[in-house]
Amino acid sequence: MPATAQNSLGGPAASAENKVKAGICGILLGAFGIHKFVLGYNQAGVIMLCITVLSCGYLGVFPAILGLIEGIIYLTKSDQDFVNTYVVAKKEWL
């Protein structure tokens, strides 16, 4: 089993293998920021989760729309573009 890259907080780094998981989580669970945790972007995930939970879901529509858009972007990028954008450039938001 090959070693996986780790981000600065010890979580899994974004890779082409996480593209589908992050895309589906973004579409289905975008309001909770789960797709950010899948990619290892813990701070962004906590921000999205806090917006949804602390507002009792009222403001959750904004992270949900963002998650839907990001999920579609993740799934439509080629593996190389995904790695270049989210692993090399470490782009956390759209």
PLY file of the C-alpha trace (Angstrom):
ply
format ascii 1.0
element vertex 94
property float x
property float y
property float z
element edge 93
property int vertex1
property int vertex2
end_header
0.00 0.00 0.00
1.57 3.32 -1.05
2.15 6.04 1.51
-0.27 8.94 1.35
0.72 12.57 1.60
-0.22 14.45 4.75
-1.21 18.07 5.10
0.27 20.37 7.74
-2.29 19.23 10.35
-1.66 15.51 9.78
-4.81 14.90 7.71
-4.82 13.48 4.20
-3.60 15.87 1.53
-5.78 16.51 -1.50
-5.05 14.09 -4.32
-6.66 12.75 -7.45
-8.02 9.82 -5.41
-10.02 12.24 -3.26
-11.54 14.05 -6.24
-14.69 11.92 -6.49
-15.18 11.70 -2.70
-14.83 15.47 -2.34
-17.10 16.15 -5.31
-19.91 13.94 -4.04
-19.58 15.26 -0.48
-19.63 18.82 -1.82
-22.85 18.19 -3.72
-24.64 16.23 -0.97
-23.16 17.66 2.26
-21.79 21.01 1.11
-23.51 22.99 3.86
-21.43 21.17 6.46
-18.10 21.59 4.64
-17.39 17.86 4.59
-15.74 18.15 1.17
-13.17 20.54 2.68
-12.28 17.99 5.37
-11.92 15.28 2.70
-9.34 17.46 0.93
-7.54 18.26 4.18
-8.64 21.90 4.33
-9.71 21.77 7.96
-9.96 25.53 8.60
-12.26 26.03 5.60
-14.33 23.04 6.70
-14.72 24.39 10.23
-15.79 27.79 8.87
-18.51 26.23 6.71
-19.63 23.92 9.51
-19.83 26.77 12.03
-21.86 28.96 9.68
-24.42 26.20 9.27
-24.55 24.96 12.86
-24.35 28.29 14.70
-27.10 29.80 12.56
-29.32 26.75 13.19
-29.28 26.14 9.45
-30.68 29.51 8.44
-27.42 30.63 6.84
-26.59 27.09 5.73
-27.97 27.83 2.29
-24.83 29.83 1.44
-22.32 27.06 2.25
-24.70 24.58 0.56
-24.65 26.55 -2.69
-20.87 26.96 -2.42
-20.50 23.21 -1.79
-22.69 22.37 -4.77
-20.66 24.60 -7.07
-17.34 23.30 -5.72
-18.52 19.69 -5.98
-19.37 20.17 -9.64
-16.02 21.88 -10.23
-14.15 19.01 -8.55
-15.91 16.38 -10.64
-15.48 18.17 -13.96
-11.74 18.87 -13.60
-9.26 16.42 -15.04
-7.10 14.58 -12.50
-4.06 16.67 -13.44
-5.96 19.96 -13.18
-7.38 18.86 -9.82
-3.91 18.05 -8.45
-2.44 21.29 -9.82
-5.23 23.39 -8.32
-5.87 21.73 -4.94
-2.55 20.01 -4.13
0.13 22.18 -5.70
-1.57 25.60 -5.52
-3.57 24.71 -2.34
-6.65 26.65 -3.50
-9.23 26.28 -0.71
-12.16 28.30 -2.05
-13.80 28.12 -5.48
0 1
1 2
2 3
3 4
4 5
5 6
6 7
7 8
8 9
9 10
10 11
11 12
12 13
13 14
14 15
15 16
16 17
17 18
18 19
19 20
20 21
21 22
22 23
23 24
24 25
25 26
26 27
27 28
28 29
29 30
30 31
31 32
32 33
33 34
34 35
35 36
36 37
37 38
38 39
39 40
40 41
41 42
42 43
43 44
44 45
45 46
46 47
47 48
48 49
49 50
50 51
51 52
52 53
53 54
54 55
55 56
56 57
57 58
58 59
59 60
60 61
61 62
62 63
63 64
64 65
65 66
66 67
67 68
68 69
69 70
70 71
71 72
72 73
73 74
74 75
75 76
76 77
77 78
78 79
79 80
80 81
81 82
82 83
83 84
84 85
85 86
86 87
87 88
88 89
89 90
90 91
91 92
92 93
